[in-house]
Amino acid sequence: MSHILLYIDPGSGSILYQLIIAGSIGAIVSFRNYFTGIKTWLGAKFSSKK
Protein backbone atom coordinates (compact mmCIF):
# COMPACT_ATOMS: atom_id res chain seq x y z
CA MET A 1 0.00 0.00 0.00
CA SER A 2 1.47 3.30 -1.09
CA HIS A 3 0.79 6.44 0.90
CA ILE A 4 1.79 9.87 -0.30
CA LEU A 5 2.39 12.19 2.60
CA LEU A 6 2.32 15.87 1.79
CA TYR A 7 3.63 18.26 4.38
CA ILE A 8 4.21 21.95 3.91
CA ASP A 9 5.92 23.56 6.85
CA PRO A 10 4.94 27.13 7.80
CA GLY A 11 8.00 28.67 6.11
CA SER A 12 7.31 26.97 2.77
CA GLY A 13 3.60 27.72 3.01
CA SER A 14 4.35 31.38 3.63
CA ILE A 15 6.63 31.56 0.58
CA LEU A 16 4.03 29.78 -1.57
CA TYR A 17 1.30 32.15 -0.37
CA GLN A 18 3.52 35.18 -1.07
CA LEU A 19 4.36 33.85 -4.55
CA ILE A 20 0.68 33.43 -5.45
CA ILE A 21 -0.30 36.89 -4.17
CA ALA A 22 2.67 38.68 -5.78
CA GLY A 23 2.15 36.85 -9.08
CA SER A 24 -1.52 37.78 -9.15
CA ILE A 25 -0.86 41.44 -8.41
CA GLY A 26 1.97 41.54 -10.95
CA ALA A 27 -0.26 40.05 -13.65
CA ILE A 28 -3.04 42.55 -12.92
CA VAL A 29 -0.65 45.52 -13.09
CA SER A 30 0.96 44.22 -16.30
CA PHE A 31 -2.36 43.72 -18.06
CA ARG A 32 -3.60 47.12 -16.90
CA ASN A 33 -0.48 48.83 -18.25
CA TYR A 34 -0.71 46.89 -21.51
CA PHE A 35 -4.34 47.81 -22.13
CA THR A 36 -3.77 51.44 -21.10
CA GLY A 37 -1.01 51.64 -23.70
CA ILE A 38 -3.30 50.18 -26.38
CA LYS A 39 -6.08 52.58 -25.42
CA THR A 40 -3.71 55.55 -25.58
CA TRP A 41 -2.31 54.44 -28.95
CA LEU A 42 -5.78 53.93 -30.43
CA GLY A 43 -6.94 57.27 -29.01
CA ALA A 44 -4.03 59.04 -30.70
CA LYS A 45 -4.53 57.16 -33.96
CA PHE A 46 -8.25 57.81 -34.26
CA SER A 47 -8.26 61.28 -32.74
CA SER A 48 -10.35 63.79 -34.68
CA LYS A 49 -7.66 66.47 -34.20
CA LYS A 50 -5.61 66.74 -37.37
DSSP file (Angstrom, degrees, kcal/mol; ACC not computed):
  #  RESIDUE AA STRUCTURE BP1 BP2  ACC     N-H-->O    O-->H-N    N-H-->O    O-->H-N    TCO  KAPPA ALPHA  PHI   PSI    X-CA   Y-CA   Z-CA
    1    1 A M              0   0    0      0, 0.0     2,-0.5     0, 0.0     0, 0.0   0.000 360.0 360.0 360.0 127.1    0.0    0.0    0.0
    2    2 A S        -     0   0    0      2,-0.0     2,-0.5     0, 0.0     0, 0.0  -0.859 360.0-171.5-104.0 125.5    1.5    3.3   -1.1
    3    3 A H        -     0   0    0     -2,-0.5     2,-0.7     2,-0.0     0, 0.0  -0.953  11.5-152.6-115.3 132.6    0.8    6.4    0.9
    4    4 A I        -     0   0    0     -2,-0.5     2,-0.6     2,-0.0    -2,-0.0  -0.920  12.5-161.3-104.8 116.9    1.8    9.9   -0.3
    5    5 A L        -     0   0    0     -2,-0.7     2,-0.5     2,-0.0    -2,-0.0  -0.866   3.7-166.6-101.6 121.9    2.4   12.2    2.6
    6    6 A L        +     0   0    0     -2,-0.6     2,-0.4     2,-0.0    -2,-0.0  -0.930  11.7 171.3-109.4 125.8    2.3   15.9    1.8
    7    7 A Y        -     0   0    0     -2,-0.5     2,-0.6     2,-0.0    -2,-0.0  -0.987  13.3-173.3-136.3 125.6    3.6   18.3    4.4
    8    8 A I        -     0   0    0     -2,-0.4    -2,-0.0     4,-0.0     0, 0.0  -0.962  20.0-144.5-117.3 113.9    4.2   22.0    3.9
    9    9 A D     >  -     0   0    0     -2,-0.6     4,-2.6     1,-0.1     3,-0.3  -0.315  30.9-100.5 -72.8 162.7    5.9   23.6    6.9
   10   10 A P  H  > S+     0   0    0      0, 0.0     4,-2.0     0, 0.0     5,-0.1   0.817 121.0  53.4 -56.4 -35.0    4.9   27.1    7.8
   11   11 A G  H  > S+     0   0    0      2,-0.2     4,-1.9     1,-0.2     5,-0.1   0.932 112.6  42.7 -66.3 -45.6    8.0   28.7    6.1
   12   12 A S  H  > S+     0   0    0     -3,-0.3     4,-2.5     2,-0.2    -1,-0.2   0.889 113.8  52.4 -68.1 -39.0    7.3   27.0    2.8
   13   13 A G  H  X S+     0   0    0     -4,-2.6     4,-2.5     1,-0.2    -1,-0.2   0.886 108.5  51.0 -62.9 -39.0    3.6   27.7    3.0
   14   14 A S  H  X S+     0   0    0     -4,-2.0     4,-2.4    -5,-0.2    -1,-0.2   0.904 111.2  47.2 -65.3 -42.3    4.3   31.4    3.6
   15   15 A I  H  X S+     0   0    0     -4,-1.9     4,-2.4     2,-0.2    -2,-0.2   0.908 112.9  49.4 -66.3 -41.7    6.6   31.6    0.6
   16   16 A L  H  X S+     0   0    0     -4,-2.5     4,-2.1     2,-0.2    -2,-0.2   0.917 111.8  48.4 -62.8 -44.5    4.0   29.8   -1.6
   17   17 A Y  H  X S+     0   0    0     -4,-2.5     4,-2.3     1,-0.2    -2,-0.2   0.913 112.4  48.7 -61.6 -44.5    1.3   32.1   -0.4
   18   18 A Q  H  X S+     0   0    0     -4,-2.4     4,-2.7     1,-0.2     5,-0.3   0.880 109.8  52.7 -64.4 -39.2    3.5   35.2   -1.1
   19   19 A L  H  X S+     0   0    0     -4,-2.4     4,-2.2     2,-0.2    -1,-0.2   0.904 110.5  47.0 -63.5 -42.7    4.4   33.9   -4.6
   20   20 A I  H  X S+     0   0    0     -4,-2.1     4,-2.1     2,-0.2    -2,-0.2   0.929 115.6  44.5 -65.7 -46.1    0.7   33.4   -5.4
   21   21 A I  H  X S+     0   0    0     -4,-2.3     4,-2.4     2,-0.2     5,-0.2   0.937 116.0  45.9 -65.3 -47.4   -0.3   36.9   -4.2
   22   22 A A  H  X S+     0   0    0     -4,-2.7     4,-2.5     1,-0.2    -1,-0.2   0.882 112.9  50.7 -65.5 -38.3    2.7   38.7   -5.8
   23   23 A G  H  X S+     0   0    0     -4,-2.2     4,-2.3    -5,-0.3    -1,-0.2   0.903 111.0  48.8 -65.0 -41.4    2.2   36.9   -9.1
   24   24 A S  H  X S+     0   0    0     -4,-2.1     4,-2.2     2,-0.2    -2,-0.2   0.936 113.8  45.0 -64.4 -46.9   -1.5   37.8   -9.2
   25   25 A I  H  X S+     0   0    0     -4,-2.4     4,-2.4     1,-0.2     5,-0.2   0.904 112.9  51.7 -64.9 -40.9   -0.9   41.4   -8.4
   26   26 A G  H  X S+     0   0    0     -4,-2.5     4,-2.3    -5,-0.2    -1,-0.2   0.897 110.0  49.0 -62.1 -41.1    2.0   41.5  -10.9
   27   27 A A  H  X S+     0   0    0     -4,-2.3     4,-2.5     2,-0.2     5,-0.2   0.905 111.0  50.0 -65.9 -41.3   -0.3   40.0  -13.7
   28   28 A I  H  X S+     0   0    0     -4,-2.2     4,-2.3     2,-0.2    -2,-0.2   0.933 112.9  45.9 -62.7 -46.3   -3.0   42.5  -12.9
   29   29 A V  H  X S+     0   0    0     -4,-2.4     4,-2.5     2,-0.2    -2,-0.2   0.902 112.9  50.6 -64.7 -41.1   -0.7   45.5  -13.1
   30   30 A S  H  X S+     0   0    0     -4,-2.3     4,-2.4    -5,-0.2    -2,-0.2   0.938 112.4  45.4 -63.0 -47.2    1.0   44.2  -16.3
   31   31 A F  H  X S+     0   0    0     -4,-2.5     4,-2.6     2,-0.2     5,-0.2   0.888 112.3  52.1 -63.9 -38.6   -2.4   43.7  -18.1
   32   32 A R  H  X S+     0   0    0     -4,-2.3     4,-2.0    -5,-0.2    -1,-0.2   0.922 111.9  45.6 -64.4 -43.6   -3.6   47.1  -16.9
   33   33 A N  H  X S+     0   0    0     -4,-2.5     4,-2.0     2,-0.2    -2,-0.2   0.896 112.8  51.6 -65.5 -39.3   -0.5   48.8  -18.2
   34   34 A Y  H  X S+     0   0    0     -4,-2.4     4,-2.0     1,-0.2    -2,-0.2   0.940 113.2  42.9 -62.4 -49.2   -0.7   46.9  -21.5
   35   35 A F  H  X S+     0   0    0     -4,-2.6     4,-2.4     1,-0.2    -1,-0.2   0.812 111.1  55.3 -71.9 -29.2   -4.3   47.8  -22.1
   36   36 A T  H  X S+     0   0    0     -4,-2.0     4,-2.4    -5,-0.2    -1,-0.2   0.899 108.2  49.9 -66.2 -40.0   -3.8   51.4  -21.1
   37   37 A G  H  X S+     0   0    0     -4,-2.0     4,-2.5     2,-0.2    -2,-0.2   0.903 111.5  47.9 -64.2 -41.7   -1.0   51.6  -23.7
   38   38 A I  H  X S+     0   0    0     -4,-2.0     4,-2.8     2,-0.2     5,-0.2   0.922 112.1  49.8 -64.3 -43.5   -3.3   50.2  -26.4
   39   39 A K  H  X S+     0   0    0     -4,-2.4     4,-2.2     1,-0.2    -2,-0.2   0.901 112.3  47.3 -63.0 -41.2   -6.1   52.6  -25.4
   40   40 A T  H  X S+     0   0    0     -4,-2.4     4,-2.1     2,-0.2    -1,-0.2   0.918 113.0  48.7 -65.5 -44.0   -3.7   55.6  -25.6
   41   41 A W  H  X S+     0   0    0     -4,-2.5     4,-2.1     1,-0.2    -2,-0.2   0.916 113.7  45.8 -63.5 -44.1   -2.3   54.4  -28.9
   42   42 A L  H  X S+     0   0    0     -4,-2.8     4,-2.5     2,-0.2    -1,-0.2   0.881 110.9  54.0 -67.1 -37.2   -5.8   53.9  -30.4
   43   43 A G  H  < S+     0   0    0     -4,-2.2    -2,-0.2    -5,-0.2    -1,-0.2   0.895 111.9  44.2 -62.7 -39.9   -6.9   57.3  -29.0
   44   44 A A  H >< S+     0   0    0     -4,-2.1     3,-0.6     1,-0.2    -1,-0.2   0.860 114.6  49.7 -72.7 -35.1   -4.0   59.0  -30.7
   45   45 A K  H 3< S+     0   0    0     -4,-2.1    -2,-0.2     1,-0.2    -1,-0.2   0.881 119.6  34.6 -71.8 -38.6   -4.5   57.2  -34.0
   46   46 A F  T 3< S+     0   0    0     -4,-2.5    -1,-0.2    -5,-0.1    -2,-0.2   0.147  85.3 135.1-104.6  18.9   -8.3   57.8  -34.3
   47   47 A S    <   -     0   0    0     -3,-0.6    -3,-0.1     1,-0.1    -4,-0.0  -0.403  55.7-138.5 -67.4 143.0   -8.3   61.3  -32.7
   48   48 A S  S    S+     0   0    0     -2,-0.1     2,-0.6     2,-0.0    -1,-0.1   0.565  77.0 100.5 -81.1  -7.1  -10.4   63.8  -34.7
   49   49 A K              0   0    0      1,-0.2    -2,-0.1    -5,-0.0     0, 0.0  -0.690 360.0 360.0 -80.1 119.7   -7.7   66.5  -34.2
   50   50 A K              0   0    0     -2,-0.6    -1,-0.2     0, 0.0    -2,-0.0   0.359 360.0 360.0-130.7 360.0   -5.6   66.7  -37.4
